[in-house]
Amino acid sequence: MQDDRTDVELIEAAKNGDQRAFDILILRYQSRISKVIARFVKDRSEVLDVAQETFIKAYKALDKFRGDSSFYTWLYRIAVNTSKNYLISKGHRLPDIDLGSENMEKFLVRHAARENETPEKLLMRDEVKQTVFNTIEHLPADLRKTIILRELEGLSYEYIAQIMGCPVGTVRSRIFRARNAIDRNVQPFLQQ
């Protein structure tokens, strides 16, 4: 279902009763939203259920979307809240944003070269990985969430600012502070 209309045009059409327009928005964002939900909900079938609930909530609240942020940012907030509510309803503990091992690998690429993987280098990479994980885990919540949204989700500073409800300058400062904390803890391994 290819459509060249912008999100704003599709949202207006959906507000005017064009169900197909909202279906196109679902197709555009279902993969990204499912990835967001999967950080909270581990079972794949449950992720799909929570994603469906997210889009239903978004559709019902579409009249409340004012365009102050991008549609994805608005949808992202709904997905996170729906995921948390789902976990609470199942009696699960709410995680801070979870770092999966596959995401940790992406984050570490810039810190650990992989050529000539000797046992020593493999051990060092594992130690670096654990150090980065521990550093991020112990960052203040605002720094931790900001660095994860930037480095793992790949969101722009502007999106992060919208999601976290703060100025872009604050986002830049938090990312800088988080990276410095990580670099300080990883530096001893890189000097070996």
Residue, then its C-alpha position, 0 to 999 in steps of 0.5 A: m500500500q504505497d502512498d506518497r502523502t506526508d504523515v500530516e496529510l494522512i493524519e488529516a485524511a484519517k481524522n476525516g474518516d479515511q481508514r485507508a490513510f490510517d492503515i498507511l500510517i500503521l504500515r509506515y511505523q509498525s516495525r519501528i513501534s514493534k522494536v520499541i515495544a520489544r525493549f519492554v515486552k519479550d514475548r513476540s506474540e505479546v509484542l504484536d498484541v501491544a503494538q496493535e493496542t498502541f495503534i488502536k489507542a492512537y487511532k482513538a486519540l487522533d483528534k488530540f494529535r495537534g502536530d506539536s511533535s512528529f507523528y512518530t514521537w507521539l506514537y512512540r510515547i503511546a507505545v512506551n506507555t502502553s508497554k508499561n501498562y501491559l507489564i503492570s497488568k501482568g504483574h511484571r517489574l517495569p524495566d528502565i530502558d533495557l539494553g539487549s545484547e544485540n544493541m550492546e554490540k552496536f554500541l560497542v563497535r566504535h570502542a572495540a576493533r574486531e580484527n585479529e580476535t585473539p583470546e585476549k582481545l575477545l576477553m577484553r571486548d567482553e570486559v569492555k562490553q560489561t563496563v559499558f553496560n554497567t556504566i549505562e546502567h548506573l547513569p542517572a535516568d535522564l542521561r541513561k534514557t537520552i544515550i539509549l535513544r540516541e545510540l541504540e534507537g538512532l533518534s535525532y536530537e530533535y526527536i529525543a527532545q520531543i520525547m523527553g520534553c526538554p530543549v535540544g541543548t539539554v539533550r546535547s548536554r546529556i549525551f555529552r555527559a553520558r558519553n564522557a562517563i562511558d569513555r572514562n570507564v572504557q579508556p583503561f581497556l583501550q590503553q592496554 
